[in-house]
Amino acid sequence: MTEQAKRPTPPGFPSHGADELPAVTVDTANATLRTPDGFLGDRASSTAFRAILAEWRERLKEVDKEDPFGDAPPEAIGRRQLDHLLAEGDPEHAGLVHGIVEEFAQSFATVIKRLLKLKEWQGTERIVIGGGMRGSRVGELAIGRAAMLLKGEEIAIDLVPIRHDPDEAGMIGATQLAPPWIFLGHDALLAVDIGGSNIRTGLVRPHLKKASDLSAACLWDSAIWRHRDDKPNREAAIDRLIEMLQEMLRKAEKRDLAVAPFIGIGCPGHIEADGSIAHGAQNLPGNWESDRFNLPARLHAALPKIGGHDTVVVMHNDAVVQGLSQVPWMGDVKHWGVLTIGTGLGNARFTNRKG
């Protein structure tokens, strides 16, 4: 039994990866859609988008003997560059981007149709789209085009871009992992967003006095580490994460911010109640699925107290946490979900417990 299992979360707090959260029930998360060729969700990720772009570059070089992006490697072609080509590039280059968006949107719509056939996803009224691609005009067009394709097949579902910057939503959602009373008398909380390429830490201000439903919650400060570039082992990654959290606390102290004794974590994979990761963490540095590794326990050991109070650490799937940032605006529907287009395609389906 892990150390975290010996020290369960206090009464009133959800367990790690819990189905029942203060505002919603998590009907399912991290659903996998298998096909003979692999995982269907892999066709609707940022990796898939780049693969489509690479294929079109090869096609054009065969015909024109020229690559519109020159010798730039795939990872050097950013979303802003594609947005610029779409808006101000010559007609052929803009048409290229349009074609890539169309091809990706077709795949995205196919994935959504398959997802909606799953028992846990039936009856979904709205899907929030997050992840890195949502933060670009190209990504927004792909979402809009997929929505039109679904409506063309008479599939009644709303696809809406996530309201926050996706990089911030993954931390703001941590406010929904704890009962609101823990934030009373405090100015901020620590949040962690772990992804296949980056690890982010932040100080989130819940602003309960402004809005009791947490709709005014915002990111006060944050730090990002692109671990994919450094290729650390697991232990080095955890040490760096702890340093980032300690730096956030130092910044809060300098500004006289009272930090709640709570750390909310979004992490890829299926999160067990004891804080271990059953599967789905293959893109993280090292083996995070080991029976001997427990991230919440490691962070608690490093930061046992915050502001003189015992620290509570709660971890959930990263797509779940990003989706939770949208809870205040989902009151007009009962069943809704989130898809995060990143290194992979994260997903979660919720049922509101209030309203």
C-alpha positions, 0 to 999 in steps of 0.5 A: 500500500502506498504512503498516500493510501495510508494517509487518505484525503480528509473528510469533505475532500474527494479522493484522487480520480474521484467520480463524485466532485463538489459540483459534478459527477465524472461519468467517464474520463480517458475513454479509449476508442480502439480500431484495428489501426490503433487508437482512433483518438490519435487521429484528432490530436495535435500530433495528428494535425502535424502529420497531416501538415507533413504529408501535404509538404511532401506532396507539394515538394513532389509537384512544385519542387518547393516547400512553402515552409522551406527547410523548417522542421515540423516542430518549428512550424507554430500555430501563429505561423499557420494563423498568419498564412491563413490570414495574410498568406498568398492564396495557395498557402492559405488554401493549403492551411484550409485543406489541412484544417478540413482534413483534420476536422473530418477526423475530429468529427469522426472521433466525436461521433464514435465517442457519442456512441459510448454508453457513458457519453450518450445524452451529451448536450455540449462538448467543450474543446480545450488543449493547445490547438484551441488557442489558435485561429486554425484550431478554432476553425477546425472546431467550427468545421467539425461542428458543421459536419456533425450538424450536417449529419443531424447530430445535435451537439454543441461544440464550444471552445474553452473560455479560458486560455487552455494553458490556464484552464488546466490550473483554474480547474483545480479550484473544483477539486476541493470544497469551496470552504477551504479557500475562505480566508485565503487568497490563492491555491497551488495548481499543477498541470502536467502534460506530455510536453510541459509541466506548469505550476501556478497560483490560482486566485479563487475570488470567492468574494467576487463570485461564489460559483468560482466563475471569477477564479483566475491565474495570478502567476505561473511557470512552465517547463518544457520537459520534452526538450530536456528529457529528464528521468522521472526523479529529476522531473519531480525534483524540478516540479517541487522547485517550481511549487516552492518558487510559487510559494515564495512569490506569494509570500512576497506579495502577502498572499495567503495560500490555501493548504491545498495542491490540485493536480491535473495529470494524464492517465487513469488516476486511482483513488490512492494517487497512483496512475494505472495507465495512460502516462506513457508520454511523461518522463520516466515510468509514472505508472510504477507501483512504487511511485505516487506523485501526491505522496511525493508532493505532500512529503516535500510540502507537508504544510502550507501557511502552518496547516497540513497540506491536502493534495488531490490529483485527477486526470488532466482533461477532467481538470481542464473541463472543470474550469468550465463548471460555472458556465455549464448550468444550462445543460445537464450532461456535458463533456470536454475534449483536449487536443494536445499531444494526445486527445484527452476526454471526460464526460460530466453530469452536473450535480447542481442546478 
